[in-house]
Amino acid sequence: MALNKLEQELLKTLSFYEPMSMELIYLDLDKDFLLANSELTLDDLDSVLKSLVRLKLVKRYKGDNDQILWQRIFPKKSLLRRFTRYFFS
């Protein structure tokens, strides 16, 4: 699964602990990344966030006043992977 630069930057920006609105995500993006990608729009961010939701890397919530929020989720590990890590690490 190869992620493009925008997807990687969004995964760095999104929090595991609290959902973030589109405005907070845009404000938390790295300044150098935004300067290098000055043509970036909110529609681009929205489409990449939708693809990350489909890849199950990000979860989408509805907050107060029907505001859409996103939160990064921890990837789940299979039972076999947990057993092998427990016994062979």
VEXMI-155630 format. One record per atom (N, C-alpha, C, O, CB): residue in one letter; atom name; x, y, z. Coordinates in steps of 0.02 Angstrom, whole numbers. Glycine has a CB too. Layout:
<a; CA; <X; Y; Z>>,
...
END
This chain:
<m; N; <42; -58; 0>>,
<m; CA; <0; 0; 0>>,
<m; C; <45; 62; 0>>,
<m; O; <73; 80; 52>>,
<m; CB; <-49; 0; 61>>,
<a; N; <52; 92; -56>>,
<a; CA; <94; 152; -63>>,
<a; C; <49; 214; -55>>,
<a; O; <0; 222; -91>>,
<a; CB; <131; 153; -131>>,
<l; N; <67; 257; -9>>,
<l; CA; <30; 318; 3>>,
<l; C; <66; 377; -30>>,
<l; O; <127; 380; -29>>,
<l; CB; <20; 331; 78>>,
<n; N; <27; 422; -59>>,
<n; CA; <59; 481; -88>>,
<n; C; <78; 530; -33>>,
<n; O; <63; 519; 26>>,
<n; CB; <12; 515; -140>>,
<k; N; <111; 584; -52>>,
<k; CA; <137; 631; -2>>,
<k; C; <83; 665; 39>>,
<k; O; <91; 676; 99>>,
<k; CB; <179; 683; -35>>,
<l; N; <27; 682; 7>>,
<l; CA; <-28; 714; 43>>,
<l; C; <-57; 666; 95>>,
<l; O; <-72; 686; 151>>,
<l; CB; <-82; 738; -6>>,
<e; N; <-66; 603; 76>>,
<e; CA; <-93; 554; 123>>,
<e; C; <-45; 545; 182>>,
<e; O; <-67; 541; 239>>,
<e; CB; <-104; 487; 88>>,
<q; N; <19; 542; 168>>,
<q; CA; <68; 535; 222>>,
<q; C; <67; 595; 268>>,
<q; O; <71; 587; 329>>,
<q; CB; <138; 525; 193>>,
<e; N; <63; 654; 240>>,
<e; CA; <62; 715; 281>>,
<e; C; <-2; 718; 323>>,
<e; O; <1; 740; 381>>,
<e; CB; <67; 777; 236>>,
<l; N; <-58; 697; 296>>,
<l; CA; <-120; 697; 335>>,
<l; C; <-117; 646; 392>>,
<l; O; <-142; 660; 446>>,
<l; CB; <-180; 681; 289>>,
<l; N; <-86; 589; 380>>,
<l; CA; <-79; 540; 433>>,
<l; C; <-33; 565; 488>>,
<l; O; <-43; 549; 547>>,
<l; CB; <-53; 474; 405>>,
<k; N; <17; 605; 470>>,
<k; CA; <60; 635; 521>>,
<k; C; <22; 687; 562>>,
<k; O; <33; 695; 622>>,
<k; CB; <122; 668; 489>>,
<t; N; <-23; 722; 529>>,
<t; CA; <-59; 778; 560>>,
<t; C; <-117; 754; 604>>,
<t; O; <-128; 782; 658>>,
<t; CB; <-86; 824; 507>>,
<l; N; <-152; 703; 583>>,
<l; CA; <-211; 681; 620>>,
<l; C; <-192; 651; 687>>,
<l; O; <-140; 620; 694>>,
<l; CB; <-251; 630; 579>>,
<s; N; <-236; 661; 736>>,
<s; CA; <-224; 638; 803>>,
<s; C; <-256; 570; 815>>,
<s; O; <-310; 556; 788>>,
<s; CB; <-250; 689; 854>>,
<f; N; <-223; 528; 855>>,
<f; CA; <-252; 465; 877>>,
<f; C; <-302; 476; 933>>,
<f; O; <-346; 434; 944>>,
<f; CB; <-198; 416; 899>>,
<y; N; <-297; 532; 968>>,
<y; CA; <-334; 541; 1030>>,
<y; C; <-396; 584; 1025>>,
<y; O; <-444; 573; 1063>>,
<y; CB; <-289; 571; 1079>>,
<e; N; <-397; 632; 980>>,
<e; CA; <-457; 674; 975>>,
<e; C; <-474; 687; 901>>,
<e; O; <-429; 699; 860>>,
<e; CB; <-447; 741; 1013>>,
<p; N; <-539; 686; 885>>,
<p; CA; <-559; 701; 816>>,
<p; C; <-544; 773; 799>>,
<p; O; <-547; 818; 841>>,
<p; CB; <-634; 687; 807>>,
<m; N; <-527; 785; 735>>,
<m; CA; <-508; 852; 712>>,
<m; C; <-554; 873; 654>>,
<m; O; <-572; 832; 612>>,
<m; CB; <-434; 854; 690>>,
<s; N; <-571; 937; 654>>,
<s; CA; <-611; 963; 599>>,
<s; C; <-566; 980; 540>>,
<s; O; <-504; 979; 547>>,
<s; CB; <-651; 1027; 622>>,
<m; N; <-596; 996; 484>>,
<m; CA; <-557; 1012; 423>>,
<m; C; <-514; 1074; 436>>,
<m; O; <-457; 1077; 413>>,
<m; CB; <-604; 1024; 363>>,
<e; N; <-540; 1122; 471>>,
<e; CA; <-502; 1183; 485>>,
<e; C; <-441; 1169; 529>>,
<e; O; <-387; 1195; 516>>,
<e; CB; <-546; 1235; 519>>,
<l; N; <-450; 1127; 580>>,
<l; CA; <-393; 1109; 623>>,
<l; C; <-341; 1069; 585>>,
<l; O; <-281; 1078; 596>>,
<l; CB; <-418; 1069; 684>>,
<i; N; <-363; 1025; 542>>,
<i; CA; <-316; 986; 502>>,
<i; C; <-275; 1033; 457>>,
<i; O; <-214; 1027; 453>>,
<i; CB; <-353; 934; 458>>,
<y; N; <-309; 1079; 425>>,
<y; CA; <-274; 1126; 381>>,
<y; C; <-225; 1170; 420>>,
<y; O; <-170; 1184; 395>>,
<y; CB; <-325; 1170; 343>>,
<l; N; <-244; 1192; 479>>,
<l; CA; <-200; 1233; 520>>,
<l; C; <-140; 1194; 547>>,
<l; O; <-86; 1223; 557>>,
<l; CB; <-239; 1263; 578>>,
<d; N; <-149; 1129; 559>>,
<d; CA; <-95; 1088; 586>>,
<d; C; <-48; 1060; 534>>,
<d; O; <4; 1031; 551>>,
<d; CB; <-124; 1032; 626>>,
<l; N; <-65; 1067; 470>>,
<l; CA; <-19; 1043; 418>>,
<l; C; <47; 1080; 421>>,
<l; O; <49; 1139; 440>>,
<l; CB; <-51; 1050; 348>>,
<d; N; <100; 1046; 403>>,
<d; CA; <167; 1074; 405>>,
<d; C; <171; 1135; 358>>,
<d; O; <148; 1132; 301>>,
<d; CB; <219; 1021; 386>>,
<k; N; <202; 1188; 382>>,
<k; CA; <207; 1250; 343>>,
<k; C; <248; 1240; 279>>,
<k; O; <229; 1265; 226>>,
<k; CB; <239; 1306; 386>>,
<d; N; <303; 1203; 284>>,
<d; CA; <344; 1190; 225>>,
<d; C; <306; 1149; 172>>,
<d; O; <313; 1161; 112>>,
<d; CB; <408; 1154; 245>>,
<f; N; <265; 1102; 196>>,
<f; CA; <225; 1061; 150>>,
<f; C; <174; 1105; 113>>,
<f; O; <163; 1098; 53>>,
<f; CB; <189; 1004; 188>>,
<l; N; <142; 1151; 151>>,
<l; CA; <93; 1196; 119>>,
<l; C; <126; 1244; 70>>,
<l; O; <97; 1259; 18>>,
<l; CB; <56; 1235; 173>>,
<l; N; <186; 1268; 86>>,
<l; CA; <221; 1312; 39>>,
<l; C; <242; 1275; -24>>,
<l; O; <240; 1303; -79>>,
<l; CB; <282; 1342; 73>>,
<a; N; <262; 1212; -17>>,
<a; CA; <282; 1172; -75>>,
<a; C; <222; 1153; -118>>,
<a; O; <229; 1142; -178>>,
<a; CB; <319; 1109; -52>>,
<n; N; <162; 1148; -87>>,
<n; CA; <101; 1128; -122>>,
<n; C; <50; 1184; -116>>,
<n; O; <-3; 1175; -85>>,
<n; CB; <72; 1061; -94>>,
<s; N; <65; 1241; -145>>,
<s; CA; <21; 1299; -137>>,
<s; C; <-45; 1291; -174>>,
<s; O; <-93; 1328; -159>>,
<s; CB; <57; 1361; -163>>,
<e; N; <-50; 1245; -221>>,
<e; CA; <-112; 1235; -258>>,
<e; C; <-161; 1189; -222>>,
<e; O; <-215; 1174; -248>>,
<e; CB; <-97; 1206; -327>>,
<l; N; <-144; 1168; -161>>,
<l; CA; <-186; 1123; -122>>,
<l; C; <-251; 1158; -101>>,
<l; O; <-249; 1215; -77>>,
<l; CB; <-148; 1098; -59>>,
<t; N; <-307; 1124; -110>>,
<t; CA; <-372; 1152; -92>>,
<t; C; <-406; 1107; -40>>,
<t; O; <-383; 1052; -26>>,
<t; CB; <-418; 1159; -155>>,
<l; N; <-460; 1133; -11>>,
<l; CA; <-498; 1093; 37>>,
<l; C; <-531; 1034; 4>>,
<l; O; <-542; 983; 37>>,
<l; CB; <-550; 1136; 72>>,
<d; N; <-548; 1039; -59>>,
<d; CA; <-577; 982; -96>>,
<d; C; <-526; 926; -102>>,
<d; O; <-544; 867; -97>>,
<d; CB; <-601; 1004; -166>>,
<d; N; <-463; 943; -113>>,
<d; CA; <-411; 893; -115>>,
<d; C; <-404; 857; -48>>,
<d; O; <-399; 796; -45>>,
<d; CB; <-344; 924; -135>>,
<l; N; <-405; 896; 5>>,
<l; CA; <-401; 866; 72>>,
<l; C; <-461; 820; 85>>,
<l; O; <-453; 766; 114>>,
<l; CB; <-399; 921; 126>>,
<d; N; <-520; 842; 65>>,
<d; CA; <-580; 803; 76>>,
<d; C; <-577; 736; 37>>,
<d; O; <-595; 684; 65>>,
<d; CB; <-642; 842; 54>>,
<s; N; <-554; 738; -25>>,
<s; CA; <-550; 676; -64>>,
<s; C; <-498; 628; -36>>,
<s; O; <-508; 568; -36>>,
<s; CB; <-535; 692; -137>>,
<v; N; <-442; 654; -12>>,
<v; CA; <-390; 611; 18>>,
<v; C; <-414; 583; 84>>,
<v; O; <-401; 525; 100>>,
<v; CB; <-324; 650; 28>>,
<l; N; <-450; 623; 123>>,
<l; CA; <-477; 597; 186>>,
<l; C; <-528; 541; 173>>,
<l; O; <-531; 493; 211>>,
<l; CB; <-510; 653; 226>>,
<k; N; <-569; 548; 121>>,
<k; CA; <-616; 495; 103>>,
<k; C; <-580; 431; 83>>,
<k; O; <-602; 376; 101>>,
<k; CB; <-662; 518; 46>>,
<s; N; <-524; 438; 47>>,
<s; CA; <-486; 377; 28>>,
<s; C; <-454; 345; 90>>,
<s; O; <-448; 284; 93>>,
<s; CB; <-433; 394; -25>>,
<l; N; <-432; 386; 137>>,
<l; CA; <-403; 359; 199>>,
<l; C; <-456; 324; 242>>,
<l; O; <-441; 276; 277>>,
<l; CB; <-369; 414; 239>>,
<v; N; <-518; 348; 239>>,
<v; CA; <-573; 314; 273>>,
<v; C; <-585; 246; 241>>,
<v; O; <-597; 197; 276>>,
<v; CB; <-637; 358; 271>>,
<r; N; <-583; 243; 175>>,
<r; CA; <-592; 179; 140>>,
<r; C; <-536; 130; 156>>,
<r; O; <-548; 69; 158>>,
<r; CB; <-596; 191; 65>>,
<l; N; <-475; 155; 167>>,
<l; CA; <-419; 112; 184>>,
<l; C; <-418; 94; 259>>,
<l; O; <-375; 56; 281>>,
<l; CB; <-353; 147; 166>>,
<k; N; <-467; 120; 296>>,
<k; CA; <-475; 108; 368>>,
<k; C; <-414; 131; 408>>,
<k; O; <-394; 100; 457>>,
<k; CB; <-487; 35; 381>>,
<l; N; <-386; 188; 387>>,
<l; CA; <-333; 220; 424>>,
<l; C; <-359; 279; 464>>,
<l; O; <-327; 302; 511>>,
<l; CB; <-277; 242; 377>>,
<v; N; <-418; 303; 444>>,
<v; CA; <-449; 362; 475>>,
<v; C; <-523; 347; 485>>,
<v; O; <-555; 313; 444>>,
<v; CB; <-439; 426; 432>>,
<k; N; <-551; 372; 540>>,
<k; CA; <-622; 364; 553>>,
<k; C; <-656; 432; 550>>,
<k; O; <-628; 483; 571>>,
<k; CB; <-635; 331; 623>>,
<r; N; <-716; 433; 523>>,
<r; CA; <-754; 495; 514>>,
<r; C; <-810; 497; 566>>,
<r; O; <-846; 448; 575>>,
<r; CB; <-783; 500; 442>>,
<y; N; <-818; 555; 598>>,
<y; CA; <-869; 566; 649>>,
<y; C; <-911; 626; 630>>,
<y; O; <-890; 669; 591>>,
<y; CB; <-838; 575; 718>>,
<k; N; <-972; 628; 658>>,
<k; CA; <-1012; 689; 654>>,
<k; C; <-1011; 720; 723>>,
<k; O; <-1030; 689; 772>>,
<k; CB; <-1086; 675; 630>>,
<g; N; <-988; 782; 727>>,
<g; CA; <-984; 818; 790>>,
<g; C; <-1044; 861; 801>>,
<g; O; <-1097; 851; 772>>,
<g; CB; <-921; 860; 792>>,
<d; N; <-1036; 911; 845>>,
<d; CA; <-1089; 958; 859>>,
<d; C; <-1104; 1000; 797>>,
<d; O; <-1059; 1013; 757>>,
<d; CB; <-1070; 1004; 918>>,
<n; N; <-1166; 1019; 790>>,
<n; CA; <-1188; 1061; 733>>,
<n; C; <-1174; 1027; 666>>,
<n; O; <-1160; 1062; 617>>,
<n; CB; <-1155; 1129; 735>>,
<d; N; <-1177; 961; 663>>,
<d; CA; <-1165; 922; 601>>,
<d; C; <-1097; 936; 570>>,
<d; O; <-1089; 932; 510>>,
<d; CB; <-1219; 937; 550>>,
<q; N; <-1048; 951; 612>>,
<q; CA; <-980; 962; 588>>,
<q; C; <-946; 894; 580>>,
<q; O; <-953; 851; 623>>,
<q; CB; <-939; 1008; 637>>,
<i; N; <-911; 885; 525>>,
<i; CA; <-877; 822; 511>>,
<i; C; <-807; 824; 542>>,
<i; O; <-770; 872; 532>>,
<i; CB; <-874; 807; 435>>,
<l; N; <-791; 770; 579>>,
<l; CA; <-726; 765; 612>>,
<l; C; <-691; 701; 591>>,
<l; O; <-724; 652; 574>>,
<l; CB; <-735; 767; 689>>,
<w; N; <-625; 702; 591>>,
<w; CA; <-585; 643; 572>>,
<w; C; <-536; 627; 628>>,
<w; O; <-511; 672; 661>>,
<w; CB; <-548; 654; 505>>,
<q; N; <-524; 562; 637>>,
<q; CA; <-476; 539; 687>>,
<q; C; <-438; 480; 659>>,
<q; O; <-466; 435; 628>>,
<q; CB; <-512; 521; 753>>,
<r; N; <-373; 480; 671>>,
<r; CA; <-332; 424; 649>>,
<r; C; <-343; 366; 696>>,
<r; O; <-350; 375; 756>>,
<r; CB; <-256; 444; 647>>,
<i; N; <-345; 305; 668>>,
<i; CA; <-358; 246; 709>>,
<i; C; <-297; 200; 707>>,
<i; O; <-261; 198; 657>>,
<i; CB; <-421; 209; 686>>,
<f; N; <-287; 163; 761>>,
<f; CA; <-234; 115; 764>>,
<f; C; <-252; 55; 721>>,
<f; O; <-310; 32; 723>>,
<f; CB; <-219; 93; 837>>,
<p; N; <-206; 29; 681>>,
<p; CA; <-221; -31; 642>>,
<p; C; <-229; -91; 687>>,
<p; O; <-189; -101; 733>>,
<p; CB; <-167; -43; 589>>,
<k; N; <-279; -131; 675>>,
<k; CA; <-290; -191; 715>>,
<k; C; <-243; -246; 692>>,
<k; O; <-229; -254; 632>>,
<k; CB; <-363; -215; 710>>,
<k; N; <-219; -284; 740>>,
<k; CA; <-173; -340; 725>>,
<k; C; <-212; -405; 730>>,
<k; O; <-257; -412; 772>>,
<k; CB; <-112; -340; 773>>,
<s; N; <-195; -452; 688>>,
<s; CA; <-229; -516; 689>>,
<s; C; <-209; -555; 751>>,
<s; O; <-158; -541; 783>>,
<s; CB; <-213; -556; 625>>,
<l; N; <-248; -605; 767>>,
<l; CA; <-234; -647; 825>>,
<l; C; <-168; -685; 816>>,
<l; O; <-130; -691; 864>>,
<l; CB; <-292; -697; 836>>,
<l; N; <-155; -709; 756>>,
<l; CA; <-93; -745; 742>>,
<l; C; <-33; -699; 752>>,
<l; O; <18; -719; 780>>,
<l; CB; <-94; -773; 671>>,
<r; N; <-39; -638; 729>>,
<r; CA; <16; -591; 737>>,
<r; C; <30; -575; 810>>,
<r; O; <88; -568; 831>>,
<r; CB; <0; -526; 698>>,
<r; N; <-23; -569; 850>>,
<r; CA; <-14; -555; 921>>,
<r; C; <18; -614; 957>>,
<r; O; <62; -604; 999>>,
<r; CB; <-82; -539; 954>>,
<f; N; <-2; -676; 939>>,
<f; CA; <28; -734; 970>>,
<f; C; <102; -741; 952>>,
<f; O; <144; -753; 996>>,
<f; CB; <-8; -797; 949>>,
<t; N; <118; -732; 888>>,
<t; CA; <188; -738; 868>>,
<t; C; <231; -684; 900>>,
<t; O; <289; -697; 919>>,
<t; CB; <194; -735; 792>>,
<r; N; <205; -626; 907>>,
<r; CA; <243; -571; 939>>,
<r; C; <253; -585; 1013>>,
<r; O; <306; -570; 1041>>,
<r; CB; <207; -504; 929>>,
<y; N; <202; -613; 1045>>,
<y; CA; <206; -628; 1117>>,
<y; C; <257; -683; 1131>>,
<y; O; <297; -677; 1178>>,
<y; CB; <137; -648; 1144>>,
<f; N; <255; -738; 1091>>,
<f; CA; <297; -796; 1106>>,
<f; C; <367; -791; 1075>>,
<f; O; <413; -823; 1101>>,
<f; CB; <263; -857; 1081>>,
<f; N; <376; -754; 1021>>,
<f; CA; <440; -753; 986>>,
<f; C; <477; -687; 989>>,
<f; O; <525; -676; 952>>,
<f; CB; <429; -772; 915>>,
<s; N; <456; -643; 1033>>,
<s; CA; <491; -579; 1039>>,
<s; C; <536; -578; 1100>>,
<s; O; <569; -528; 1113>>,
<s; CB; <442; -521; 1044>>,
END
